[in-house]
């Protein structure tokens, strides 16, 4: 990996570990629907012109139904739900629960992707990951009704995040990804608008809240997507997806450092089990890029064509 690739990898890992901190700050003052709408609108205003200039929006008109469904399951529904969840639970707990996305992907693949058959390793990973979720919810939340409801909202968002890539794989894999993402941000903005209008704040939010919303829209959405697409182009999708395992660690560190959130036994056990389960649920495969780096470190040449493109 080049220096630029490492810089992109570090940037995306940190940027996508940050949203939960800023969502937590923002929902303390304004409603989750307004936070989500503001983030969507800012990101759409940045990415739509970029996609238009690159010609990435061409050919999407006949796929408007697919774009609308993707916008709903990947943005318009989960982003307000995550905000609602963070009204009741910590930002670090939110990030760890969202880290269960690969578990849901593996679970859905066993039903909807016949190429992904449930191997013993994958099933073991799912069980371990579920145990991590149970540890988080059981030890950290217990029987506290509001917090339990918030955790359920976040887990449902993680499930929706797992549905999104399947839509892309089946219906949008043949187009430049920045086009569908930019279009989906625009559609999601429209979908969330009625709910945001119903919760317009009565007074101007504080500077901290406005800054948090701006960071969510500009950095955690628009810039993050641009960096992620560039990262995929640089190193291929196999190595790029390693950020999944870095994001919750970044979010946990930020929650502790900035918001004084505590690291409990449930958090530690849940994080380790969910990450281990997520890895095993993909059959415990080492991402191609990491395998290549490990072999080079040992002085063993990789087989031709075994590395991810880039």
DACORDA-V530904 format. One line per field, one symbol per residue. phi: phi as a letter, one per 30 degrees, with the letter a starting at -180 (. if undefined). psi: psi as a letter, one per 20 degrees, with the letter a starting at -180 (. if undefined). burial: I if it has 9 or more other ideal C-beta (glycine too) atoms within 8 Angstrom, else O. Layout:
phi = ???
psi = ???
burial = ???
This chain:
phi = .dddddddddddedddcdeddddeddddbbdeddddddddddddddddddddddidcdicddcddddddddddcbdcddddddddddcbddddeddddddeeddddddddccbddcdddeddddddddddddddddddddcicdeddddddddddddddddddeedddddbbdcbedddeddddddddedddeeddddbeddbdddddddddddddddcdcdddddddddddddbiddddddeedceddddddddddcchddccdddddddddddddddddciiddeeddddddddddicddddiddddj
psi = prhhghggggghgggjihhhghggggiihrqhhhgggggggggghghghghghijiipjigikhgggggghghhghghghhggghihhrrhghghhhhiighghghghhhhiniinqnrhgghgggggghhgggggggghgckogghghghggghhghghhhhghhgghhijijrphhghgghhggghghhighhhhikpqhrprrhggghggggggggifghggggghhgghgiqhghhihhhihghgggggghghgjkqqorhhgggggggggghgghikjkppqgghgghghhhijpqqqpjiqqq.
burial = IOOOIIOIIOIIIIIIIIIIIIIIIIIOOIIIIIIIIIIIIIIIOIIIOIIIOIOIIOOIOOIOOIIIIIIIIIIIIIIIIIIIIIOIIIIIIIIIIIIIIIIIIIIIIIOOIOOOOOOOIIIIIIIIIIIIIOIIIIIIIOOOOOIIIIIOIIIIIIIIIIIIOIIIIOOIOOIOIIIIIIIIIIIIIOIIIOIIOOIOIOOOIOOOIIOIIIIIIIIIIIIIIIIIIIIIOIIIOIIIOIIIIIIIIIIIIIIIOOIOIOOOOIIIIIIIIIIIIIIIIIOOOOIIIIIIIIIIOOOOOIOOOOIIOI
